[in-house]
């Protein structure tokens, strides 16, 4: 009993609960409308911006909870343990930072974990960049004829693992002009990502400029977070689709080339060539999204993409 007559930090700690839930996250609270923050995390390859946003949302609520806990601790000191109110106020004022830190250390609420759990899958695009800029509309590309060498069109053929000779044969049979060499890469036969028929349909239905080859899918935000928003590769599942789309002009083609197998893409851009990972953010002020332009539902994007951290 004698020890309890002295007001010490150890005594105050002994009055504390083993844990405190400082903030409760409602099941309706999520990160569905935070695509800009998530894109920033991807660009920075860091969770920092997301942590800052969550702290901005819940920091005041946590602070208020701690204030209420401190008030109850003070009442307990005076009401149940016989300390003078003036003595208690002075002690708590002098040790405020230490007491607050101890309460925070006992906090068992994980707001970010709950928000991640409540967030829907995120719609994404994986776009191919090339030294040859982009592919234009079918009308414009066909004016001088399609060519394989030194063109975005050729880079598309290679990315989709199509046999250039078969692409040439198909285009010529359909009445399109081609020029230059289209080598017969027989080792690709049977290993193509998409069918030649769907590739042709994608080309002829393209009516917009500055298109990029674009794969679509969904990702789980928890998996993105676990990867630290630093992705090395993605695996687009069989059955998802790809196509040509212009986020600059807000148009493209059918986006209906169905993948015949899982496709593994390395997210690395060197000398303007490679694949980049983008959120299909319909609220973006800087680019057009597939969902907004095409007016499609989430199911259009297919299944979840597997993520490989860098």
Secondary structure by P-SEA (a helix, b strand, c coil): ccccccccaaaaaaaccccccccccccccccccaaaaaaaaaaaccaaaaaaaaaaacaaaaaaaaaaaaaaaaaaacccccccaaaaaaaaaaaaaaaaaaaaaaccccaaaaaaaaccbbbbbbbbbccccccccccccccccccccccaaaaaaaaacccaaaaaaaaaaacccccccccccccccccccccaaaaaaaaaacccccccccccccccaaaaaaacccccbbbbccccbbbbbbcccccccccccccccbbbbbccccccbbbbbbbbcccccccccccccccccccccccbbbbbcc
